[in-house]
Amino acid sequence: MTDTTKSVHQFKVKFINGTEKNLSDYKNKVLLIVNIASGCGFAPQLTELQALREEFKGQDFEVLGFPSNDFGRQEPLEGEAISQYCQVNHGVDFPVFDKIMVRGEHAHPLYQFLADKKYNGELNSTPRWNFHKYLINKEGKVIDYFFPFTKPLSSKVKKKIQRLL
């Protein structure tokens, strides 16, 4: 893998309605990529993720949510019900994509890339639970990660985002 391919911008993902999205559309934006689950005890972080997005509105920052049922079967919802849950219960208007696997041999290629230094060139960090957060710079490189217990509005997260903007 050459250096130019060590970027999230090489991947395509699907929205819940099946429409494909090229992550290259997020070039020149700082991203926080998060595996989410509506039935998880960390689900209130959806509200914080939305607040974080609002705080950095207009500053080339975006949150991307990827529902996953990999941990404790905590994402029982399917399709549009996931979007509705996020919007109605947490005011989410950041992009929420189709439910995927985020660990193991069947993990989505994006998450294989995010989790493994041999692909991303920077770090090893496989999600161990829901709401594992990856920080991506404007060039699409994995810069850091935050464990689920790190709140999105923590000074640690906000300072690292500010440095990249």
C-alpha positions in Angstrom: 0.0 0.0 0.0 1.5 3.3 -1.0 1.4 6.4 1.2 -1.3 7.9 -1.0 -3.7 5.1 -0.3 -3.3 5.4 3.5 -6.3 7.5 3.8 -10.0 7.1 4.6 -10.7 8.9 1.4 -10.2 5.7 -0.6 -13.4 4.1 0.9 -17.0 4.1 -0.2 -19.7 3.6 2.4 -23.5 3.4 2.3 -26.2 5.5 3.9 -29.1 3.7 5.5 -31.2 4.2 2.3 -28.5 2.4 0.3 -27.0 5.4 -1.4 -23.2 5.2 -1.7 -21.0 8.0 -0.4 -17.3 8.4 -1.3 -15.4 9.4 1.8 -13.2 11.4 -0.6 -16.1 13.9 -0.4 -14.8 14.7 3.1 -11.3 15.8 1.9 -10.1 18.9 3.7 -12.3 18.1 6.7 -11.4 16.8 10.1 -13.5 13.7 10.9 -14.5 11.9 14.0 -15.6 8.4 13.0 -17.7 6.6 15.6 -19.3 3.2 15.9 -22.7 3.8 17.4 -25.5 1.7 19.0 -28.9 2.8 20.1 -29.1 0.2 23.0 -25.7 1.0 24.5 -25.2 2.7 27.8 -23.0 5.2 25.9 -25.9 6.1 23.6 -26.3 9.5 25.3 -23.0 10.4 23.6 -25.0 10.8 20.4 -26.3 14.1 22.0 -22.7 15.1 22.8 -21.5 14.1 19.3 -24.2 16.4 17.8 -23.2 19.2 20.2 -19.5 18.7 19.2 -20.5 19.0 15.6 -22.4 22.2 16.3 -19.5 23.7 18.3 -17.2 23.3 15.2 -19.9 24.2 12.6 -18.3 26.0 9.7 -14.8 24.9 10.6 -14.4 21.9 8.3 -15.3 19.3 10.9 -17.7 16.4 10.6 -18.9 13.5 12.7 -19.6 10.2 10.9 -21.7 7.6 12.7 -21.6 3.9 11.9 -24.2 1.8 13.6 -22.9 -1.6 14.7 -24.4 -4.6 16.4 -20.9 -6.1 17.2 -21.0 -5.5 21.0 -23.7 -7.1 23.2 -26.2 -6.9 20.3 -26.8 -3.3 21.3 -28.0 -2.2 17.9 -31.3 -4.1 17.4 -32.7 -1.5 15.0 -32.5 -1.7 11.3 -32.5 0.8 8.4 -34.5 4.0 8.8 -35.4 3.1 12.5 -31.7 3.8 13.4 -31.9 7.3 11.8 -35.2 8.0 13.5 -33.8 7.0 16.9 -30.8 9.2 16.5 -32.8 12.2 15.3 -35.8 12.0 17.7 -33.9 11.0 20.8 -30.6 12.8 20.4 -31.2 15.5 17.7 -28.6 14.0 15.4 -28.2 15.5 12.0 -24.7 14.4 11.3 -24.3 11.5 8.7 -25.4 8.1 10.0 -24.5 5.3 7.7 -25.8 1.8 7.2 -25.2 -0.8 10.0 -21.8 -2.5 9.5 -19.5 -4.8 11.4 -16.5 -3.0 13.0 -14.3 -5.9 14.2 -13.3 -9.4 13.2 -12.8 -10.9 9.8 -16.1 -9.6 8.5 -15.4 -6.0 9.5 -16.2 -3.3 6.9 -13.0 -2.4 4.9 -13.1 1.1 6.4 -12.9 -0.3 9.9 -10.2 -2.8 9.0 -8.2 0.2 7.8 -9.0 2.3 10.9 -8.0 -0.5 13.3 -4.8 -1.8 11.8 -1.4 0.1 11.5 -0.4 -2.1 8.6 -3.2 -0.4 6.6 -3.4 3.1 8.1 0.3 3.5 8.8 -0.3 5.2 12.2 -1.8 3.1 14.9 -3.5 -0.2 16.0 -6.8 0.3 17.7 -9.6 -2.2 17.2 -12.9 -1.1 18.8 -13.5 -3.0 22.0 -17.0 -1.5 22.5 -19.5 0.9 21.0 -18.6 4.6 20.7 -14.9 4.0 19.9 -13.9 7.2 18.2 -11.2 7.7 15.5 -9.9 11.2 14.7 -9.0 11.8 11.1 -7.1 14.8 9.7 -7.9 16.8 6.6 -5.8 14.5 4.5 -7.8 11.5 5.6 -5.0 10.1 7.9 -5.8 8.4 11.2 -4.3 10.7 13.9 -5.7 9.4 17.2 -8.5 7.4 18.8 -10.6 7.7 21.9 -12.0 4.9 24.0 -15.8 4.8 24.5 -15.6 6.2 28.0 -14.0 9.4 26.6 -16.8 11.8 26.2 -17.1 13.7 22.9 -17.2 17.1 24.7 -14.1 16.4 26.8 -11.3 18.9 26.6 -9.0 16.1 25.4 -11.2 15.5 22.3 -11.9 19.2 21.6 -8.2 20.3 21.9 -7.1 17.6 19.4 -9.8 18.6 16.9 -8.8 22.3 17.3 -5.2 21.5 16.5 -6.2 19.9 13.2 -8.5 22.6 12.0 
